[in-house]
Amino acid sequence: MIASLQGILTFKSAGHITVEVNGIGYRVFIPLSTFYDLADEGSSVSLNIFTAVREDAIHLYGFRTPGEKKLFELLLSVNGIGPRLAINLLSGIASADFIRAVFTEDRQTLTKIPGVGKKMADRIILELRDRVIKLAPEQTREEVKEESSLDAIREDALSALVNLGYKKSFARTVVDKIVDGSLQPWSLEELLKEALKHLS
């Protein structure tokens, strides 16, 4: 099982590269994020490798960072996603943006990735939501926590307004307008007071 490769980059394309190690050329499939990070042909290259073994072939998939390889492996754990589709997914969105989209259940962002429809986006969120955040940088983790906290406050405020007799669609419009139109952090009490001002 090949876990890493270090050699000379003898061929480079958007879909795959060839790395020569001790006179042997290895074809390695790569995402676009890795392609853009590579130097010119003839230079040395070091890659984290995932080895996919099938009955009729052995394919190598290469990544510049261990984190990207781990994300690739997580994608393979999702029902219906194989190595080729996982590479396409990583090519269609930055790793940090993918992690954020999955954790915040941003289906709109996920369905913009080529090959991902609504059902696939739902499956990715269901199976990976609680696992991808461990791969995020600390700053991204904090940002996601803040966004998740604000979303929870938004939903609690909406629920309280509905219990007070306001129409849900109208109350949601008001709450969304207040939250999205301000950069300040909201507590539930402050958001409710502000919403009631708009609704009165």
PADRENRO-872885 format. One line per field, with one value per atom (N, C-alpha, C): atom name; x, y, z; residue in one letter. Coordinates in Angstrom, 1 decimal, always signed. Last residue first. Layout:
<atoms>
a	CA,...
px	X,...
py	Y,...
pz	Z,...
r	a,...
</atoms>
This chain:
<atoms>
a	N,CA,C,N,CA,C,N,CA,C,N,CA,C,N,CA,C,N,CA,C,N,CA,C,N,CA,C,N,CA,C,N,CA,C,N,CA,C,N,CA,C,N,CA,C,N,CA,C,N,CA,C,N,CA,C,N,CA,C,N,CA,C,N,CA,C,N,CA,C,N,CA,C,N,CA,C,N,CA,C,N,CA,C,N,CA,C,N,CA,C,N,CA,C,N,CA,C,N,CA,C,N,CA,C,N,CA,C,N,CA,C,N,CA,C,N,CA,C,N,CA,C,N,CA,C,N,CA,C,N,CA,C,N,CA,C,N,CA,C,N,CA,C,N,CA,C,N,CA,C,N,CA,C,N,CA,C,N,CA,C,N,CA,C,N,CA,C,N,CA,C,N,CA,C,N,CA,C,N,CA,C,N,CA,C,N,CA,C,N,CA,C,N,CA,C,N,CA,C,N,CA,C,N,CA,C,N,CA,C,N,CA,C,N,CA,C,N,CA,C,N,CA,C,N,CA,C,N,CA,C,N,CA,C,N,CA,C,N,CA,C,N,CA,C,N,CA,C,N,CA,C,N,CA,C,N,CA,C,N,CA,C,N,CA,C,N,CA,C,N,CA,C,N,CA,C,N,CA,C,N,CA,C,N,CA,C,N,CA,C,N,CA,C,N,CA,C,N,CA,C,N,CA,C,N,CA,C,N,CA,C,N,CA,C,N,CA,C,N,CA,C,N,CA,C,N,CA,C,N,CA,C,N,CA,C,N,CA,C,N,CA,C,N,CA,C,N,CA,C,N,CA,C,N,CA,C,N,CA,C,N,CA,C,N,CA,C,N,CA,C,N,CA,C,N,CA,C,N,CA,C,N,CA,C,N,CA,C,N,CA,C,N,CA,C,N,CA,C,N,CA,C,N,CA,C,N,CA,C,N,CA,C,N,CA,C,N,CA,C,N,CA,C,N,CA,C,N,CA,C,N,CA,C,N,CA,C,N,CA,C,N,CA,C,N,CA,C,N,CA,C,N,CA,C,N,CA,C,N,CA,C,N,CA,C,N,CA,C,N,CA,C,N,CA,C,N,CA,C,N,CA,C,N,CA,C,N,CA,C,N,CA,C,N,CA,C,N,CA,C,N,CA,C,N,CA,C,N,CA,C,N,CA,C,N,CA,C,N,CA,C,N,CA,C,N,CA,C,N,CA,C,N,CA,C,N,CA,C,N,CA,C,N,CA,C,N,CA,C,N,CA,C,N,CA,C,N,CA,C,N,CA,C,N,CA,C,N,CA,C,N,CA,C,N,CA,C,N,CA,C,N,CA,C,N,CA,C,N,CA,C,N,CA,C,N,CA,C,N,CA,C,N,CA,C,N,CA,C,N,CA,C,N,CA,C,N,CA,C,N,CA,C,N,CA,C,N,CA,C,N,CA,C,N,CA,C,N,CA,C,N,CA,C,N,CA,C,N,CA,C,N,CA,C,N,CA,C,N,CA,C,N,CA,C,N,CA,C,N,CA,C,N,CA,C,N,CA,C,N,CA,C,N,CA,C,N,CA,C,N,CA,C,N,CA,C,N,CA,C
px	-44.6,-45.7,-46.2,-42.5,-43.8,-44.9,-40.3,-40.6,-42.0,-40.3,-40.4,-40.8,-39.9,-41.2,-41.4,-37.2,-38.2,-39.6,-36.0,-35.9,-36.9,-36.7,-37.1,-37.1,-35.4,-36.8,-37.4,-32.7,-33.3,-34.8,-32.4,-32.2,-32.9,-32.8,-33.6,-33.6,-30.8,-32.2,-33.1,-28.2,-28.7,-30.2,-26.1,-27.4,-27.6,-23.4,-23.8,-25.2,-23.6,-23.5,-24.0,-24.0,-22.8,-22.7,-27.2,-26.4,-25.2,-28.9,-28.6,-27.7,-29.4,-28.6,-28.1,-31.1,-29.8,-28.9,-33.3,-32.6,-31.2,-34.2,-33.8,-32.9,-34.9,-33.8,-33.3,-37.1,-35.9,-34.7,-38.9,-38.4,-37.1,-39.2,-38.8,-38.2,-40.3,-39.0,-38.4,-42.8,-41.9,-40.5,-44.0,-43.8,-42.7,-44.1,-43.4,-43.1,-45.7,-44.3,-43.5,-47.5,-47.4,-45.9,-47.8,-47.4,-47.2,-48.3,-49.4,-49.0,-46.3,-47.0,-48.1,-45.3,-46.1,-46.8,-43.8,-45.0,-45.9,-41.9,-42.8,-44.0,-40.5,-41.2,-42.2,-39.5,-40.4,-41.2,-37.7,-38.8,-39.9,-35.9,-36.7,-37.9,-34.8,-35.5,-36.4,-33.6,-34.7,-35.5,-31.6,-32.6,-33.8,-30.2,-30.9,-31.9,-29.1,-30.0,-30.8,-27.6,-28.7,-29.7,-25.7,-26.6,-27.8,-24.4,-25.0,-26.0,-23.3,-24.3,-25.1,-21.5,-22.7,-23.8,-19.8,-20.5,-21.7,-18.8,-19.5,-20.4,-17.5,-18.7,-19.5,-15.5,-16.5,-17.7,-14.1,-14.7,-15.8,-13.2,-14.1,-14.8,-11.6,-12.8,-13.8,-9.5,-10.3,-11.6,-8.5,-9.1,-10.0,-9.4,-8.5,-9.2,-11.2,-11.1,-10.0,-11.6,-10.5,-10.3,-13.7,-12.4,-11.3,-15.9,-15.4,-14.0,-16.6,-15.7,-15.1,-18.4,-17.0,-16.1,-21.0,-20.3,-18.8,-21.6,-21.7,-20.9,-21.6,-20.3,-20.4,-24.2,-23.1,-21.8,-25.8,-26.2,-25.0,-24.3,-24.5,-24.9,-24.4,-23.1,-23.3,-27.2,-26.5,-25.1,-27.8,-28.4,-27.7,-26.3,-26.0,-26.5,-27.7,-26.3,-25.9,-30.1,-30.1,-28.7,-29.4,-30.0,-29.9,-26.1,-27.5,-28.1,-23.0,-23.8,-25.2,-21.7,-21.9,-22.7,-20.1,-20.5,-20.6,-21.5,-20.4,-20.8,-23.9,-23.2,-21.9,-24.7,-25.3,-24.7,-23.4,-23.0,-23.5,-24.7,-23.3,-22.9,-27.3,-27.1,-25.7,-26.9,-27.2,-27.0,-25.4,-25.6,-25.7,-24.9,-26.0,-26.4,-22.7,-23.8,-25.0,-21.0,-21.3,-22.5,-20.9,-21.4,-21.9,-19.7,-21.0,-21.7,-17.2,-18.2,-19.6,-16.1,-16.3,-17.3,-15.9,-16.7,-17.0,-14.2,-15.6,-16.5,-11.9,-12.4,-13.9,-11.4,-11.7,-12.4,-13.1,-12.0,-12.4,-14.6,-14.7,-13.5,-14.1,-15.1,-15.3,-12.2,-11.8,-12.8,-13.6,-12.5,-12.0,-15.3,-15.9,-14.8,-13.5,-14.2,-14.8,-12.7,-11.7,-12.4,-15.1,-14.5,-13.5,-15.4,-16.4,-15.8,-13.3,-13.3,-14.3,-13.9,-12.7,-12.8,-17.4,-16.2,-15.1,-20.4,-19.2,-18.0,-22.4,-22.5,-21.4,-22.1,-22.7,-22.9,-19.0,-20.4,-20.9,-16.4,-17.2,-18.7,-15.2,-15.3,-16.2,-15.0,-16.0,-16.2,-12.9,-14.2,-15.3,-10.8,-11.2,-12.5,-10.7,-11.0,-11.5,-9.9,-11.2,-11.7,-7.3,-8.3,-9.7,-6.2,-6.3,-7.3,-6.3,-7.0,-7.2,-4.5,-5.9,-6.8,-2.0,-2.7,-4.2,-1.7,-1.7,-2.4,-1.6,-0.5,-0.5,-2.4,-2.8,-1.6,-3.4,-2.4,-2.9,-4.2,-4.7,-3.8,-3.7,-3.2,-3.8,-5.2,-5.1,-4.6,-5.1,-4.7,-4.5,-7.6,-6.6,-6.3,-9.5,-8.8,-7.8,-10.4,-10.1,-9.2,-8.7,-9.9,-9.4,-7.5,-7.3,-8.6,-6.1,-7.4,-7.2,-4.2,-4.2,-5.5,-3.4,-4.4,-4.4,-0.5,-1.2,-2.2,+0.9,+0.2,-0.6,+3.9,+2.5,+2.0,+6.3,+6.0,+4.5,+8.6,+7.3,+7.1,+11.0,+10.7,+9.3,+10.5,+10.8,+10.5,+9.7,+11.1,+11.5,+7.0,+7.6,+9.1,+6.7,+6.7,+7.3,+4.7,+5.7,+5.7,+1.2,+2.4,+3.4,-1.1,-0.1,+1.3,-3.0,-2.6,-1.4,-3.2,-2.7,-2.2,-4.6,-3.2,-2.5,-7.0,-6.3,-4.9,-8.0,-7.4,-6.6,-6.8,-7.8,-7.1,-5.2,-5.2,-6.4,-3.7,-4.9,-4.9,-0.6,-1.4,-2.5,+1.5,+0.4,-0.4,+4.9,+3.6,+2.6,+7.7,+6.8,+5.4,+10.9,+9.5,+8.6,+13.4,+13.2,+11.8,+12.9,+13.9,+13.7,+9.9,+10.7,+11.6,+8.1,+9.1,+9.9,+4.7,+5.8,+6.8,+2.4,+3.3,+4.5,-1.1,+0.3,+1.1,-4.4,-3.4,-2.0,-6.0,-6.6,-5.6,-4.3,-5.3,-5.9,-0.9,-2.2,-3.2,+2.4,+1.5,+0.3,+5.3,+4.1,+3.1,+7.3,+7.7,+6.5,+8.5,+7.3,+7.6,+10.3,+10.4,+9.0,+9.3,+10.1,+10.1,+7.6,+8.5,+9.4,+4.5,+5.4,+6.3,+2.7,+3.3,+4.2,+1.6,+1.0,+1.5,+0.7,+1.6,+0.9,+0.9,+0.0,+0.9
py	+45.6,+46.4,+47.5,+44.5,+43.9,+44.7,+45.9,+45.9,+45.4,+45.3,+46.7,+46.8,+42.6,+43.1,+44.6,+42.5,+42.0,+42.5,+43.6,+44.3,+43.8,+41.6,+43.0,+43.8,+39.3,+39.4,+40.8,+40.1,+39.9,+39.9,+40.2,+41.5,+41.3,+37.5,+38.6,+39.9,+36.2,+35.9,+37.0,+38.4,+37.5,+37.2,+38.9,+39.0,+38.0,+40.8,+39.5,+39.7,+43.0,+42.8,+41.4,+43.5,+42.7,+42.4,+43.3,+43.8,+42.9,+42.1,+43.5,+44.1,+39.6,+39.7,+41.1,+40.2,+39.5,+39.7,+41.6,+42.1,+41.5,+39.8,+41.1,+41.8,+37.6,+37.5,+38.8,+38.6,+38.2,+38.1,+39.2,+40.3,+39.8,+36.6,+37.7,+38.9,+35.3,+34.9,+36.0,+36.6,+36.7,+36.3,+35.7,+37.2,+37.4,+33.0,+33.5,+35.0,+32.7,+32.3,+32.9,+35.3,+34.4,+34.0,+35.6,+36.1,+35.0,+34.5,+34.7,+35.3,+33.7,+35.0,+35.3,+31.6,+31.3,+32.6,+33.1,+32.3,+31.9,+34.1,+35.0,+34.3,+31.8,+32.6,+33.5,+30.9,+30.0,+30.9,+33.0,+32.7,+31.9,+32.6,+33.9,+33.7,+30.1,+30.3,+31.6,+30.7,+29.8,+29.9,+32.5,+33.0,+32.1,+30.9,+32.0,+32.5,+29.2,+28.6,+29.7,+30.9,+30.2,+29.7,+31.6,+32.6,+32.0,+29.1,+29.7,+30.7,+28.8,+27.8,+28.4,+30.9,+30.9,+30.0,+30.2,+31.4,+31.4,+27.8,+27.7,+29.0,+28.8,+27.9,+27.8,+30.3,+31.0,+30.1,+28.2,+29.3,+30.0,+26.7,+26.1,+27.1,+28.6,+28.1,+27.5,+28.7,+29.9,+29.5,+26.1,+26.6,+27.8,+24.3,+25.1,+25.7,+21.1,+22.5,+23.2,+18.5,+18.8,+20.3,+18.4,+18.1,+18.4,+18.8,+20.0,+19.7,+16.4,+17.2,+18.4,+15.0,+14.5,+15.5,+15.8,+15.8,+15.4,+15.6,+16.8,+16.9,+13.2,+13.8,+15.1,+12.2,+11.3,+12.0,+14.5,+13.5,+12.6,+15.7,+16.4,+15.4,+13.7,+14.2,+14.9,+13.6,+12.4,+12.8,+16.1,+15.7,+14.5,+15.9,+17.0,+16.6,+13.9,+13.7,+14.7,+15.2,+14.0,+13.7,+17.4,+17.6,+16.4,+16.6,+17.0,+17.2,+17.0,+16.9,+17.5,+17.4,+16.0,+15.8,+20.4,+19.5,+18.0,+22.3,+21.4,+20.5,+23.3,+24.0,+23.3,+21.9,+21.6,+22.3,+23.3,+21.9,+21.5,+25.7,+25.7,+24.3,+24.7,+25.6,+25.6,+23.5,+22.7,+23.5,+23.9,+24.8,+24.0,+23.0,+22.4,+23.3,+23.6,+24.6,+24.2,+21.5,+21.7,+22.6,+21.8,+20.6,+20.9,+24.4,+24.1,+22.9,+24.0,+25.0,+24.7,+22.1,+21.8,+22.8,+23.6,+22.4,+22.0,+25.7,+26.0,+24.8,+24.2,+24.9,+25.3,+23.1,+22.2,+23.0,+24.6,+24.6,+23.8,+22.7,+23.6,+23.5,+20.9,+21.9,+22.9,+19.1,+20.0,+21.1,+17.5,+18.4,+19.4,+16.3,+17.1,+18.1,+14.8,+15.9,+16.8,+13.0,+13.9,+15.1,+11.7,+12.4,+13.4,+10.4,+11.5,+12.3,+8.6,+9.6,+10.8,+7.0,+7.9,+9.0,+7.3,+6.6,+7.5,+7.5,+8.3,+7.4,+5.9,+6.4,+7.2,+6.8,+5.9,+6.5,+8.0,+8.4,+7.4,+7.4,+6.7,+7.0,+9.2,+7.8,+7.0,+11.4,+11.4,+10.0,+10.7,+10.8,+10.8,+10.7,+9.5,+9.5,+13.5,+12.6,+11.2,+14.4,+14.8,+13.8,+13.3,+12.8,+13.2,+14.8,+13.3,+12.8,+17.3,+17.1,+15.6,+16.9,+17.2,+17.0,+16.4,+15.3,+15.6,+18.0,+18.1,+16.9,+17.3,+18.1,+18.1,+14.1,+15.3,+16.0,+11.5,+12.3,+13.7,+8.2,+9.6,+10.4,+5.4,+6.3,+7.7,+2.2,+3.7,+4.4,-0.8,-0.1,+1.3,-3.1,-2.0,-1.5,-5.1,-4.9,-3.8,-5.0,-6.3,-6.1,-2.2,-2.8,-4.2,+0.0,-1.3,-1.9,+3.1,+2.4,+1.1,+4.8,+3.7,+3.0,+8.1,+7.1,+6.1,+10.0,+9.1,+8.2,+13.1,+12.2,+11.3,+14.0,+13.9,+12.9,+16.1,+15.2,+15.2,+16.7,+16.8,+15.7,+18.6,+17.5,+17.7,+19.4,+19.7,+18.5,+18.6,+18.5,+18.8,+20.9,+19.6,+19.6,+23.3,+22.9,+21.5,+22.7,+23.4,+22.9,+22.7,+22.0,+23.0,+23.9,+24.0,+23.4,+23.1,+24.5,+24.8,+20.4,+20.8,+22.2,+20.5,+20.0,+20.4,+21.5,+22.2,+21.8,+19.6,+20.8,+21.6,+16.3,+17.3,+18.6,+13.6,+14.7,+15.6,+10.4,+11.3,+12.3,+9.4,+9.8,+10.8,+7.0,+7.9,+8.2,+6.8,+6.5,+7.5,+5.4,+6.5,+6.1,+4.6,+4.1,+5.3,+5.6,+5.1,+4.6,+6.6,+5.5,+4.8,+7.8,+7.5,+6.3,+10.3,+9.3,+9.1,+10.9,+11.1,+10.0,+12.4,+11.3,+11.7,+13.3,+13.7,+12.3,+14.4,+13.4,+13.9,+16.6,+15.4,+14.4,+18.7,+19.0,+17.7,+17.4,+17.9,+18.1,+16.7,+17.4,+17.8,+14.6,+15.0,+15.7,+14.4,+14.3,+14.6,+15.3,+15.5,+15.5,+13.0,+14.1,+14.1,+12.3,+12.1,+13.3,+10.6,+11.7,+11.4,+9.6,+9.5,+10.8,+7.5,+8.8,+8.5,+5.0,+6.1,+7.5,+2.1,+3.3,+4.4,-1.2,+0.0,+1.2
pz	+15.5,+16.2,+15.3,+14.2,+14.0,+14.6,+15.0,+13.6,+13.3,+17.7,+17.3,+15.8,+17.7,+18.1,+17.7,+16.9,+16.0,+16.4,+19.2,+17.9,+16.9,+21.1,+21.3,+20.0,+20.0,+20.1,+20.3,+20.1,+18.8,+18.9,+22.9,+22.1,+20.7,+23.6,+24.2,+23.3,+22.3,+22.0,+22.4,+21.1,+22.1,+21.7,+18.3,+18.9,+20.0,+17.2,+17.8,+18.5,+14.3,+15.8,+16.2,+11.7,+12.0,+13.5,+10.0,+11.1,+11.4,+8.3,+8.0,+9.1,+9.2,+8.0,+7.7,+11.4,+11.6,+10.4,+10.2,+11.3,+11.4,+8.2,+7.8,+8.9,+9.7,+8.7,+8.4,+11.1,+11.8,+10.9,+9.0,+9.9,+10.6,+7.8,+7.0,+7.9,+10.0,+9.5,+8.6,+10.2,+11.3,+10.8,+7.9,+8.1,+9.2,+8.2,+7.1,+7.3,+10.6,+10.6,+9.4,+12.1,+11.0,+10.8,+15.7,+14.4,+13.4,+18.2,+17.3,+15.9,+19.9,+20.2,+19.3,+18.6,+19.8,+20.2,+16.7,+16.2,+17.4,+18.3,+17.7,+17.2,+19.1,+20.1,+19.5,+16.7,+17.4,+18.4,+16.1,+15.2,+15.9,+18.2,+18.1,+17.2,+17.5,+18.8,+18.8,+15.1,+15.1,+16.4,+16.0,+15.0,+15.0,+17.7,+18.2,+17.3,+15.7,+16.8,+17.4,+14.2,+13.6,+14.6,+16.1,+15.6,+15.0,+16.3,+17.5,+17.1,+13.8,+14.3,+15.5,+13.7,+12.8,+13.2,+15.7,+15.9,+15.0,+14.6,+15.9,+16.1,+12.4,+12.2,+13.5,+13.6,+12.8,+12.6,+14.9,+15.7,+14.9,+12.6,+13.7,+14.5,+11.4,+10.7,+11.7,+13.2,+12.9,+12.3,+13.2,+14.4,+14.1,+10.1,+10.9,+12.1,+10.1,+9.8,+10.7,+10.8,+9.8,+9.6,+12.4,+13.0,+12.1,+10.8,+11.5,+12.2,+9.7,+8.9,+9.7,+11.4,+11.2,+10.6,+11.4,+12.7,+12.6,+8.6,+9.3,+10.6,+7.1,+7.4,+8.3,+6.6,+7.0,+7.4,+6.0,+7.0,+7.5,+3.9,+5.2,+6.3,+2.0,+2.4,+3.8,+1.6,+2.0,+2.6,+0.5,+1.8,+2.4,-1.8,-0.8,+0.5,-3.2,-2.8,-1.7,-3.6,-2.8,-2.3,-5.2,-3.9,-3.0,-6.7,-6.7,-5.3,-7.9,-6.6,-6.8,-10.3,-9.8,-8.5,-9.4,-10.4,-9.9,-6.8,-7.2,-8.3,-6.1,-7.1,-7.6,-3.9,-5.2,-6.3,-1.8,-2.2,-3.6,-1.6,-2.0,-2.5,-0.8,-2.0,-2.5,+1.6,+0.4,-0.9,+4.3,+3.2,+1.9,+6.9,+6.1,+5.0,+8.2,+8.3,+7.5,+7.5,+8.9,+9.1,+4.6,+5.2,+6.7,+4.4,+3.8,+4.4,+5.7,+6.2,+5.7,+4.0,+5.4,+6.0,+1.6,+1.7,+3.1,+2.4,+2.0,+2.0,+2.8,+3.9,+3.6,+0.2,+1.3,+2.5,-2.5,-1.6,-0.4,-5.2,-4.1,-3.2,-7.2,-7.4,-6.3,-6.4,-7.5,-7.7,-4.7,-4.1,-5.2,-6.6,-5.5,-4.9,-8.0,-8.7,-7.7,-6.1,-6.7,-7.3,-5.7,-4.6,-5.1,-8.2,-7.8,-6.7,-8.1,-9.1,-8.8,-5.7,-5.8,-6.9,-5.1,-5.3,-5.5,-3.3,-3.7,-3.8,-2.2,-3.6,-4.1,+1.1,+0.2,-1.2,+2.2,+1.9,+0.9,+2.4,+3.3,+3.1,+0.6,+0.2,+1.1,+2.2,+1.1,+0.6,+3.9,+4.4,+3.4,+2.0,+2.6,+3.3,+1.5,+0.4,+1.0,+4.0,+3.5,+2.4,+4.0,+5.0,+4.6,+2.0,+1.8,+2.8,+3.2,+2.0,+1.7,+5.3,+5.6,+4.4,+4.1,+4.8,+5.1,+0.9,+2.4,+2.9,-1.8,-1.3,+0.3,-3.0,-2.4,-1.7,-5.4,-4.7,-4.2,-5.9,-5.8,-4.9,-8.0,-7.0,-7.0,-8.6,-8.9,-7.7,-10.0,-8.8,-9.2,-11.4,-11.4,-10.1,-11.2,-12.4,-12.5,-8.5,-9.1,-10.4,-6.9,-7.5,-8.1,-4.6,-5.2,-5.6,-4.2,-4.4,-5.2,-2.0,-3.0,-3.1,-1.6,-1.3,-2.4,-0.6,-1.6,-0.9,-0.6,+0.2,-0.7,-2.4,-2.3,-1.3,-3.7,-2.6,-2.4,-6.4,-5.8,-4.7,-8.3,-7.3,-6.7,-11.8,-10.4,-9.5,-14.2,-14.0,-12.6,-14.6,-14.9,-14.8,-11.9,-13.3,-13.4,-8.9,-9.6,-11.1,-7.8,-8.2,-9.0,-7.1,-6.2,-6.6,-9.0,-9.0,-8.0,-8.3,-9.6,-9.5,-5.8,-5.9,-7.1,-6.8,-5.7,-5.6,-8.5,-9.1,-8.0,-7.5,-7.6,-8.1,-9.4,-8.4,-8.6,-9.9,-10.1,-9.0,-11.1,-9.9,-10.3,-12.3,-12.6,-11.4,-11.9,-11.2,-11.7,-13.3,-13.4,-12.8,-12.1,-12.3,-12.3,-11.4,-12.8,-13.1,-8.8,-9.1,-10.4,-9.7,-8.5,-8.8,-11.2,-11.4,-10.2,-11.6,-10.7,-10.9,-13.6,-13.5,-12.6,-13.0,-13.2,-13.2,-14.0,-13.4,-13.7,-14.7,-14.1,-13.5,-15.6,-14.6,-14.0,-15.7,-16.4,-15.3,-16.2,-15.4,-16.2,-15.8,-16.6,-15.7,-13.9,-15.4,-16.3,-11.0,-11.8,-13.3,-9.1,-10.1,-10.9,-5.7,-6.9,-7.8,-3.3,-3.5,-4.7,-2.0,-3.1,-3.1,+0.4,-0.1,-1.2,+0.6,+1.4,+1.0,-1.0,-1.1,-0.4,+0.0,+0.0,+0.0
r	s,s,s,l,l,l,h,h,h,k,k,k,l,l,l,a,a,a,e,e,e,k,k,k,l,l,l,l,l,l,e,e,e,e,e,e,l,l,l,s,s,s,w,w,w,p,p,p,q,q,q,l,l,l,s,s,s,g,g,g,d,d,d,v,v,v,i,i,i,k,k,k,d,d,d,v,v,v,v,v,v,t,t,t,r,r,r,a,a,a,f,f,f,s,s,s,k,k,k,k,k,k,y,y,y,g,g,g,l,l,l,n,n,n,v,v,v,l,l,l,a,a,a,s,s,s,l,l,l,a,a,a,d,d,d,e,e,e,r,r,r,i,i,i,a,a,a,d,d,d,l,l,l,s,s,s,s,s,s,e,e,e,e,e,e,k,k,k,v,v,v,e,e,e,e,e,e,r,r,r,t,t,t,q,q,q,e,e,e,p,p,p,a,a,a,l,l,l,k,k,k,i,i,i,v,v,v,r,r,r,d,d,d,r,r,r,l,l,l,e,e,e,l,l,l,i,i,i,i,i,i,r,r,r,d,d,d,a,a,a,m,m,m,k,k,k,k,k,k,g,g,g,v,v,v,g,g,g,p,p,p,i,i,i,k,k,k,t,t,t,l,l,l,t,t,t,q,q,q,r,r,r,d,d,d,e,e,e,t,t,t,f,f,f,v,v,v,a,a,a,r,r,r,i,i,i,f,f,f,d,d,d,a,a,a,s,s,s,a,a,a,i,i,i,g,g,g,s,s,s,l,l,l,l,l,l,n,n,n,i,i,i,a,a,a,l,l,l,r,r,r,p,p,p,g,g,g,i,i,i,g,g,g,n,n,n,v,v,v,s,s,s,l,l,l,l,l,l,l,l,l,e,e,e,f,f,f,l,l,l,k,k,k,k,k,k,e,e,e,g,g,g,p,p,p,t,t,t,r,r,r,f,f,f,g,g,g,y,y,y,l,l,l,h,h,h,i,i,i,a,a,a,d,d,d,e,e,e,r,r,r,v,v,v,a,a,a,t,t,t,f,f,f,i,i,i,n,n,n,l,l,l,s,s,s,v,v,v,s,s,s,s,s,s,g,g,g,e,e,e,d,d,d,a,a,a,l,l,l,d,d,d,y,y,y,f,f,f,t,t,t,s,s,s,l,l,l,p,p,p,i,i,i,f,f,f,v,v,v,r,r,r,y,y,y,g,g,g,i,i,i,g,g,g,n,n,n,v,v,v,e,e,e,v,v,v,t,t,t,i,i,i,h,h,h,g,g,g,a,a,a,s,s,s,k,k,k,f,f,f,t,t,t,l,l,l,i,i,i,g,g,g,q,q,q,l,l,l,s,s,s,a,a,a,i,i,i,m,m,m
</atoms>
